[in-house]
Amino acid sequence: MNALSKVLCAALTVSLAGAAPAAARAEDRRDGPAGHSSAAFSFGLIADPQYWSGPPQGTRYYADSLRKLAEGAATINDANVGFTVQLGDMVDRDPRSFEEILPVFERIRGPRYSVLGNHDFPGLSSDEAAERLGMSNEYYDFTYQDWRFVVLDNNDVSLYANPPGSPDHVKAQRLIDELRAKGAINAQTYNGALGDEQTAWLKATLADAEAKGQQVIVLGHMPLAGGETEDALDAPEVRQVLESHPNVVAYLNGHYHPGAYEVVGGIHYVTLKGMVEQPYPANSYAVVTVQENRIRINGYGLQQDLVLVPRSH
């Protein structure tokens, strides 16, 4: 697999702002997003639209994601972001759903980046899913104002993204069996892992970013901490890789729809709430503003606000 390469440097400490009242949020956003200087930029963040034209099931209102994403696109455009990332599960179970949801996502101006989610493979191979989403590769990296963004594919080793009998399918089943023998609650068939090749690429990319003095934000679909049954199958191993590089600041992901926030080994693990949850007008997405002395995650709808403050401030 091919990939680009670049990432971040320096650890941060975060304070959880929680679900602030609307008045406080409006005041909080007066100074951000703050243009496109080396000191400040912003990006949009969306998790788990999981669109499908069928009826709701439980708390998931699949068809409502068209209106929710359209609303999020308008807000993100108003924020004048530098780019936008969707953290996976653009669709739920029908490959034809891409034809309806992607035009809505494409209303967002500026560069748009995608992460592969476990629901993005409805009868598709990983290469086909990546192609539908306009991705150059299943995992890759890009640089924005000397920050490195590293996009992982947590589905590389999994039961749903690989044909039965293939090496990665066999490896995924073995990993799940080993975790179940240990009583691990994330030993689920809808979770996956990176695999050896991607892990080697991740290490090299983080080292390259560190050598260049770049701070890093890592983006994935599955939680590495705080996701309970939804944590990636190799979460402890990937956390260890991230923690070995002091330039890694945060890991942002979806998959676990209730959302979560934890600090482990000085790295901030933020799980966004799933957009698919609850009927419209309920919604969930964020605009992230990176400033000299803090990173603001401004949540909309059900998504809470977070403020990440550098340890030196």
Wavefront OBJ file of the C-alpha trace (Angstrom):
o trace
v 0.000 0.000 0.000
v 1.158 3.541 -0.699
v 0.802 6.527 1.614
v 1.855 10.129 2.094
v 3.783 11.037 5.267
v 3.846 13.836 7.937
v 2.778 14.411 11.718
v 2.987 16.608 15.066
v 5.310 17.205 18.164
v 4.792 18.062 21.924
v 2.273 16.702 24.387
v -0.771 18.576 25.612
v -3.005 18.546 28.649
v -6.685 18.870 28.082
v -9.563 20.212 30.114
v -12.984 18.849 29.416
v -15.480 21.645 28.927
v -18.507 19.361 28.862
v -21.817 20.225 27.278
v -21.784 23.992 27.654
v -25.025 25.947 27.408
v -25.800 27.596 24.088
v -25.008 31.129 25.316
v -21.578 30.082 26.569
v -20.824 28.270 23.339
v -21.713 31.295 21.221
v -19.362 33.477 23.278
v -16.654 30.808 23.126
v -16.691 30.831 19.322
v -16.201 34.566 18.834
v -12.414 34.154 18.536
v -12.357 31.061 16.353
v -11.872 29.715 13.822
v -9.142 32.304 13.355
v -8.124 32.474 9.727
v -5.241 30.668 8.095
v -2.031 31.823 9.775
v 0.657 29.565 11.176
v -0.797 30.301 14.625
v -4.413 29.376 13.967
v -6.505 27.226 11.668
v -9.657 25.168 11.902
v -11.094 21.993 10.447
v -14.484 20.293 10.364
v -15.027 16.913 11.994
v -17.874 14.446 11.367
v -18.370 10.901 12.675
v -20.719 8.076 11.704
v -23.459 9.465 9.456
v -24.114 5.785 8.682
v -26.676 6.705 6.044
v -29.219 4.164 4.788
v -32.647 4.829 3.310
v -34.315 2.221 5.529
v -36.293 2.636 8.752
v -34.735 3.549 12.096
v -33.534 0.786 14.372
v -33.272 1.532 18.065
v -31.636 4.937 18.473
v -30.203 4.997 14.944
v -32.120 7.123 12.456
v -30.216 6.249 9.298
v -32.270 8.176 6.747
v -32.109 11.376 8.814
v -28.366 11.602 8.204
v -28.954 13.309 4.848
v -30.522 16.317 6.599
v -28.045 16.156 9.479
v -25.034 16.151 7.180
v -26.508 18.981 5.104
v -26.892 21.043 8.276
v -23.341 20.184 9.360
v -21.992 21.095 5.920
v -23.592 24.545 6.099
v -22.173 25.197 9.581
v -18.700 23.997 8.609
v -18.740 26.205 5.511
v -19.758 29.202 7.636
v -16.761 28.471 9.903
v -14.354 28.918 6.961
v -12.362 25.804 7.843
v -9.124 24.782 6.175
v -10.339 21.227 5.560
v -12.842 18.647 6.830
v -12.452 15.043 7.981
v -15.206 12.440 8.241
v -14.178 9.694 10.662
v -15.817 6.695 8.982
v -19.140 4.895 8.519
v -20.434 7.214 5.829
v -22.995 4.514 4.971
v -24.553 1.610 6.816
v -25.315 -1.484 4.722
v -26.096 -0.657 1.079
v -23.364 0.435 -1.372
v -25.976 2.453 -3.272
v -26.183 4.723 -0.224
v -22.886 6.310 -1.261
v -24.671 7.796 -4.286
v -27.027 9.763 -2.018
v -24.799 10.763 0.908
v -21.570 11.700 -0.907
v -23.099 14.631 -2.840
v -24.149 16.085 0.512
v -20.648 15.639 1.949
v -19.251 17.288 -1.178
v -21.168 20.479 -0.384
v -18.445 21.190 2.167
v -15.965 23.592 0.604
v -12.230 22.975 0.698
v -10.274 19.719 0.989
v -12.243 16.769 2.356
v -10.594 13.707 3.901
v -12.156 10.362 4.758
v -11.442 7.550 7.201
v -12.702 4.036 6.471
v -15.272 2.736 8.958
v -16.424 -0.831 9.492
v -19.798 -0.107 7.819
v -18.153 1.267 4.666
v -17.678 -2.237 3.206
v -21.234 -3.319 2.257
v -20.316 -5.927 -0.327
v -17.178 -3.961 -1.244
v -13.488 -4.699 -0.925
v -11.332 -2.200 0.976
v -9.947 -0.903 -2.337
v -13.472 -0.398 -3.684
v -14.612 1.352 -0.507
v -11.612 3.668 -0.598
v -12.295 4.444 -4.251
v -15.951 5.308 -3.519
v -14.760 7.767 -0.877
v -12.142 9.314 -3.152
v -9.253 8.110 -0.983
v -5.791 7.641 -2.492
v -5.132 4.778 -0.078
v -6.774 3.099 2.901
v -4.286 4.852 5.212
v -2.317 8.007 4.477
v -1.139 11.315 5.933
v -1.192 15.005 5.058
v 0.271 18.233 6.401
v -1.552 21.470 7.192
v 0.368 24.505 8.449
v 3.186 22.304 9.714
v 0.836 20.007 11.653
v 0.890 16.406 10.513
v -2.388 14.503 10.266
v -2.086 10.709 10.144
v -5.121 8.747 8.926
v -5.292 5.092 10.012
v -7.278 2.153 8.653
v -8.476 0.239 11.724
v -10.139 -2.295 9.378
v -6.928 -3.546 7.759
v -7.040 -6.804 9.731
v -10.726 -7.652 10.125
v -13.397 -10.209 9.280
v -15.594 -7.843 7.231
v -12.992 -6.098 4.999
v -11.183 -9.245 3.844
v -12.431 -12.347 2.014
v -12.747 -15.537 4.106
v -9.546 -17.561 4.049
v -7.329 -14.581 3.211
v -4.311 -13.989 5.498
v -5.813 -10.877 7.115
v -9.153 -12.616 7.667
v -7.410 -15.566 9.332
v -5.290 -13.203 11.430
v -8.387 -11.263 12.532
v -10.172 -14.439 13.653
v -7.097 -15.575 15.565
v -6.822 -12.191 17.272
v -10.498 -12.184 18.247
v -10.210 -15.733 19.612
v -7.142 -14.781 21.677
v -8.873 -11.703 23.093
v -12.023 -13.669 23.931
v -9.909 -16.223 25.781
v -8.650 -13.337 27.922
v -12.184 -12.022 28.503
v -11.621 -8.813 26.507
v -14.931 -7.012 25.901
v -13.732 -5.529 22.596
v -13.258 -8.985 21.023
v -16.089 -8.244 18.596
v -16.465 -9.160 14.933
v -17.115 -5.504 14.005
v -13.693 -4.373 15.286
v -10.363 -4.563 13.479
v -6.626 -3.883 13.699
v -3.819 -2.235 11.705
v -1.634 -5.152 10.621
v 2.165 -5.322 10.386
v 2.648 -3.276 7.208
v 0.499 -0.389 8.370
v 2.082 -0.429 11.837
v 5.541 -0.157 10.279
v 4.312 2.744 8.134
v 2.836 4.451 11.212
v 6.127 4.210 13.109
v 8.082 5.611 10.165
v 5.600 8.435 9.615
v 5.622 9.501 13.269
v 9.424 9.389 13.334
v 9.575 11.512 10.186
v 7.232 14.096 11.709
v 9.244 14.154 14.926
v 12.457 14.738 13.001
v 10.800 17.667 11.204
v 9.501 19.197 14.450
v 5.861 18.636 13.495
v 3.051 18.098 15.955
v 0.742 15.199 15.132
v -2.960 14.471 15.290
v -3.855 10.867 14.460
v -7.274 10.107 12.972
v -8.974 6.709 12.975
v -12.409 5.142 13.064
v -12.130 2.945 16.148
v -11.300 4.111 19.678
v -7.950 3.265 21.188
v -9.173 4.183 24.681
v -12.568 4.728 26.272
v -14.588 2.885 23.640
v -15.471 -0.147 25.785
v -16.710 -2.887 23.399
v -15.811 -0.713 20.394
v -12.060 -0.354 21.031
v -9.850 -1.542 18.165
v -8.572 -5.109 18.538
v -4.985 -3.833 18.777
v -5.717 -0.728 20.881
v -2.973 -1.270 23.518
v -0.315 -1.922 20.880
v -1.222 1.161 18.835
v -1.326 3.347 21.963
v 2.200 2.143 22.747
v 3.388 3.240 19.296
v 1.779 6.677 19.702
v 3.156 7.146 23.212
v 6.707 6.425 21.998
v 6.620 9.692 20.032
v 6.328 12.899 22.103
v 5.084 14.824 19.069
v 1.743 12.964 19.083
v -0.863 15.224 20.667
v -4.234 13.561 20.106
v -6.143 10.705 18.516
v -9.610 11.514 17.116
v -12.114 8.833 16.128
v -15.741 7.727 15.812
v -17.310 4.204 15.942
v -18.446 4.396 19.596
v -21.598 6.481 19.173
v -21.988 7.660 22.826
v -18.609 9.404 22.527
v -15.725 9.322 25.002
v -12.705 11.260 26.225
v -9.596 9.960 27.997
v -5.966 10.938 28.471
v -3.572 7.979 28.378
v 0.201 8.377 28.434
v -0.155 12.108 27.853
v -2.154 11.635 24.627
v -5.735 12.849 24.333
v -8.189 10.277 22.974
v -11.404 11.913 21.737
v -14.300 9.830 20.399
v -16.924 11.929 18.626
v -20.583 11.111 19.086
v -22.271 9.402 16.128
v -24.295 11.637 13.800
v -26.731 8.770 13.103
v -28.013 8.741 16.689
v -31.476 10.156 17.501
v -34.030 11.635 15.067
v -33.483 14.962 13.338
v -33.163 17.773 14.466
v -30.761 16.045 16.899
v -27.297 16.169 15.360
v -23.599 15.791 16.183
v -20.435 17.176 14.575
v -17.639 19.609 15.445
v -15.353 22.394 14.288
v -11.821 22.089 15.662
v -9.730 25.249 16.011
v -5.975 24.941 16.516
v -4.452 28.040 18.115
v -1.024 28.839 19.560
v -1.989 27.994 23.132
v -4.947 25.658 22.814
v -7.044 23.383 20.638
v -10.785 23.978 20.809
v -13.240 21.275 19.805
v -16.490 23.194 19.375
v -19.290 20.658 19.443
v -22.651 21.121 17.745
v -25.849 19.345 18.699
v -25.146 16.424 21.017
v -21.367 16.741 20.684
v -19.746 18.276 23.771
v -17.074 20.970 23.683
v -13.479 20.171 24.594
v -10.505 22.453 25.167
v -6.993 21.016 24.839
v -4.429 23.182 26.608
v -0.677 22.776 26.100
v 1.180 21.743 29.252
v 3.335 24.869 29.030
v 0.308 27.156 29.411
l 1 2 3 4 5 6 7 8 9 10 11 12 13 14 15 16 17 18 19 20 21 22 23 24 25 26 27 28 29 30 31 32 33 34 35 36 37 38 39 40 41 42 43 44 45 46 47 48 49 50 51 52 53 54 55 56 57 58 59 60 61 62 63 64 65 66 67 68 69 70 71 72 73 74 75 76 77 78 79 80 81 82 83 84 85 86 87 88 89 90 91 92 93 94 95 96 97 98 99 100 101 102 103 104 105 106 107 108 109 110 111 112 113 114 115 116 117 118 119 120 121 122 123 124 125 126 127 128 129 130 131 132 133 134 135 136 137 138 139 140 141 142 143 144 145 146 147 148 149 150 151 152 153 154 155 156 157 158 159 160 161 162 163 164 165 166 167 168 169 170 171 172 173 174 175 176 177 178 179 180 181 182 183 184 185 186 187 188 189 190 191 192 193 194 195 196 197 198 199 200 201 202 203 204 205 206 207 208 209 210 211 212 213 214 215 216 217 218 219 220 221 222 223 224 225 226 227 228 229 230 231 232 233 234 235 236 237 238 239 240 241 242 243 244 245 246 247 248 249 250 251 252 253 254 255 256 257 258 259 260 261 262 263 264 265 266 267 268 269 270 271 272 273 274 275 276 277 278 279 280 281 282 283 284 285 286 287 288 289 290 291 292 293 294 295 296 297 298 299 300 301 302 303 304 305 306 307 308 309 310 311 312 313
